């Protein structure tokens, strides 16, 4: 297995292909909030895909809003764990790894707009986001997850454009989790956002803000616990990555 794509990756691919809802694949992602007495935080995110052709070891990626606490938590501690449960095949993949968030290449240049843009923020919140973005940007490029020359910004824009117009609009709303006086206030927010190359007139400013807040989350796994409950007897295998590659071990389910 050393130097080869680990067996858990094609197993996960097959599981997602067989599941009737694989186009809606999600997993639970846990981070550590070091500002709250080491409180674990977990949320459901959409599985966007893999970098496996470009990388010697499979890299998962999803998306986030750079303004969310999730970004600050990963900036402070990159260790994360995620869990896929794929009901169509009765299989679970629990994956531990290091997460890296790729913010906009212009995020730090555009931070002044946080105070006066479509969703202005208090100064303290702006400072938190700016600090997290700087740390995330630095740590991402230090990681060198893929060969030099890979167009990360181009990939970020490509993934942004692949989102639905309604989903893209979520990145121009006020920061999720901040107080809202009444539900009806949400009616004033943009409902749809066009693709980057399709914006016209006033839409261009909206697209610019949405894209500024949009980030990729790339996860570099180092441990996978793969459980197969759809076979008898049940099977469980762990995969561990070190400097020499991946090794696997059969364990008790």
Secondary structure by P-SEA (a helix, b strand, c coil): ccccccaaaaaaaaaaaacccccbbbbbbbbbcccccbbbbbbbbbbcccccccccbbbbbbccccccaaaaaaaacccbbbbbbbcccbbbbbbbbbbbbbccccccccccccccccccccaaaaaaaaaaaaaaaaaaaaacccccccaaaaaaaaaaaacccccccccccccccccccccccccccccccccccccccaaaaaaaaaaaabbbbbbbbcbbbbbbcccccbbbbbbbbcccbbbbbbccc
